[in-house]
Amino acid sequence: MSGKNPSAKQQAARKVQSEADRSGTGKGKARELQSEADRAAVPKHGL
């Protein structure tokens, strides 16, 4: 994730990941969303 200025997609993925971590379900989908958000951040932030 990009540190100081996460995109809306990254923030949404973080929320889904947090819920999956708490509930123990949906971890695969959360991981997929997180990866997609991180890939999308590359052009935005030049990571």
Protein Blocks (a to p, Z undefined) as FASTA:
>chain_A
ZZklccfklmmmmmmmmmmmmnopaklmmmmmmmmmmmmmmmmnoZZ
